[in-house]
Amino acid sequence: MRYEIRREPSGRWTVVDSMTALPAASNGRDLIGLSREDARDIADELNRSIAQGRDPLI
């Protein structure tokens, strides 16, 4: 899976691009400071998009 979630020291969650080890970003906004549920849903959707051959962050 290219996109994973990582817990921040604050207890919030970040969606991480495993290829770059950096937070994923969409619309110029880093996907950080999320609830676990939101982070998991976003990571799942990004990974589904890649599996279907679509660029997930356009």
C-alpha positions, 0 to 999 in steps of 0.5 A: 500500500502506498498510502499509510496512516501514522499517529502523531505525538498529539494523538491525531493522524497523518496520511503518509506517502510511503514512497516519499515518507512525507505527508500526502497532500491534496489541494495544497493541504497536507493530510495531517491532524486528522481523526483516525477514522478520516485518515484511514478513509482517505488512505483507503480511497487513495490506495483504491485509486492507485489500484484502479489506475487513477492518479489519486491526488488530481 
